[in-house]
Structure formats: structure tokens, C-alpha cells
Amino acid sequence: MGKLLPLTAEYGHTLAGYRAAPQGKLRGALVIIQEIFGVNSHIKRLTDGFAADGYVALAPAIFDRAERDSTGPDRSVDPARPLEAGVRRAPGRWTSSSSTWGRRSGPC
């Protein structure tokens, strides 16, 4: 089982990291890069799994620069909403059918 610890970048920025170490013989070291949801339970289990296989594994919380303890984007918000609103404000300029999304449909 790993643990959270503070990491400090060369230029002084601090961020969290999840580190797990093997109990037995050391086979090497790995840096685990998080997915979009941050250093969540899945990334921690992955890191622990590599440690169980003999690797020191570290998962830095790379989103900490923007937001501490981030678990990724707010999934309750539809990311297409602002784009859709912009398309509606410019009728005739942009199309929204799936086959032509983003192509100009009128004069420049």
C-alpha cells in the first residue's frame, strides 16, 4: 500500500504524489502518469500493483498546478454546450450535422 507525499519541482512548485514501494527485491522504478481523472483510486491501485510486482512506482498529481486534489473535469457539465451556443449565434455560418461538423457552410 502506497502513500501520498509532497513533491517539489526544481523551480519550487509543490505537488502531491502517490508512491508505492515493493516489499521484496527491487526490479526497477516507474513513473505512473495519471489519466484525466487525476490520481484517483484507480491510479493508486495501479501504482500499488506495480509495487507488488517489484517496482518503486510514483504517480505525481500533475493537475495540482491548476487545481489541488483535482479528479479531472466536472463531468456534470457538458463540454459541448459552449460550442453549441456559439453555433446557434451564427446561423448559416457553421453546420452541426455529424458529417460536416465545423465546416463553413456560407460565404467567408
N, C-alpha and C positions, 0 to 999 in steps of 0.2 A: 504494500500500500504506500503510495507516494504522499507528498505533502506540498502545500503551496509555500512559496518562498519569494522574497523580493529579489528582483534582478536590477542591476544598474547598468545602463548603456555607457559607452565611453564618454559621451558628452553630457552625462548626468541625469538623463531621463530614467525614472524608475518605473518598472512594470512588474506584474506578477508572473510567476512561472510555476508550473506543476512539475516536480521532479520525483522520479521513482528510481530506486537502485536495486540491483539484484542481490539476493541473499547468498548465492554461491559464487562460482567462478565468473569473472568478468569477461564478456566476449567482445565488448566494444561500447560505443556510445552513439546515441541518436538524438536528433532534434526533431520533435514532432510538430508539424505545422498544423495549426487549428483550421477547421473549416469555418464557414461563415457564421456559425453559432458560437464562436469563442471557445474557451477552454471549459467545456461543459462536461457532464458525466461521461459522455461517450469518449471524448478525448482523454479524460483521466483513466478510463478503463483500458483504452488502447495503450497508453503510457505504462500503466501497471502491467499489462500483458507483455510488453517488450522487456520490462524489468524481470518478469518471471522467466523469460527466455534467456536472461543473462546480460542484458544491456542496461546501461545507465541511460535513462530517457528523460528528456526535458521538453516540456510544451510551454513555450513563452506565450503570454497573453498579448499578442501583437495588436489587438484592438485597444489596449489600455491607453494608447496615445490619444485616441479620440474620446473614449468613454471607459472609465474604470469598471471592471467586472461586467463587461458587455457580454451578452449572449447572442449578439447579432442583431439584425434588423427587426423592427417591430412588425411581426407577421400579422397583426390585426389591421394594418394599413395596406391597401392595395397599391403597389408601386406604380401601376399603370394609370391611376386616377389623374395625376397632374398632366400626363401626356395626353390622355383622353380629353381633358378640359381644354388644353391648347388646341387640339384638332378641331373641337367644336367651335372655338372662337374664330377659326379661319376657314369657314366653309368654302368648298370649291378649290382650295389650295392643296389640301392633303387628303389622301384617301385612307380609309381604315379597314378595307377588306383584307382578309388574311393573305391573299395572293399579291397585293400591291401595297402593303403597309409601308408608309414612309416615302413613297414615290410621289413626285409632283404630278398633279392632275390638271393644272391650269397654266396660264402664261406666267412667266417669271416676273 
